[in-house]
Amino acid sequence: MTEIPAATVRSRVRVPLHLGDGYSAEGQVVTFHGLVDGAEHLAIVLGDPDRASRPLVRLHSECLTGDVFGSARCDCGPQLREGVEKITDQGGILLYLRQEGRGIGLYRKLDAYALQDQGLDTYAANTALGLPEDARDYTAAAQMLTALRVREIDLLTNNPDKADQLRGRGIAVRDQVPTGVFATADNLRYLRAKVEHTRHTIHLGGLAESGTRVSTPVG
């Protein structure tokens, strides 16, 4: 297990959330001192974590194109929307991590999109730019949870690397809860790459790559 430096809570503030489809929730946004990467990550406490046997936690990497503009090239926006509701219902924490483009940044993510339009998948596009396939490190996420005195969780994710990294940094992940499958004609190739390349637990079944909008969500 990797020893991680301690972070501390910097502030807590109540933020009512009103999402684009009309869903509302009450969130407590927490900021931190001492995060190892120096980024302004946020923890959003939703529902009543104390009523659950274990809080439900999602590590959500920032995606400006998906979270804000509703891009159909990824499934980030729908996953964020789903996460807010599920965590509110069960009680837990959404960690909003400033890791645009799997850690490569917004401009370079858009450069990678241009290469994907030429036929490369999402991982090959990153390496063609001389960048890691996935540059994300979840040490700061483990610091945030530890600062909130959370050491045992259920994790809302399809990505096994998130659970592996948290466990290696002292957070006990008892159950990995899958997200829905938010497949569209524009992101199906991207989702297939995540399944085939990094073992994401996304059950695409027989969805074809042709057609218009194929599912939102399935399962």
Order of alpha helices (4+ residues) and beta strands (2+ residues): beta-beta-beta-beta-alpha-beta-alpha-alpha-alpha-alpha-beta-alpha-beta-alpha
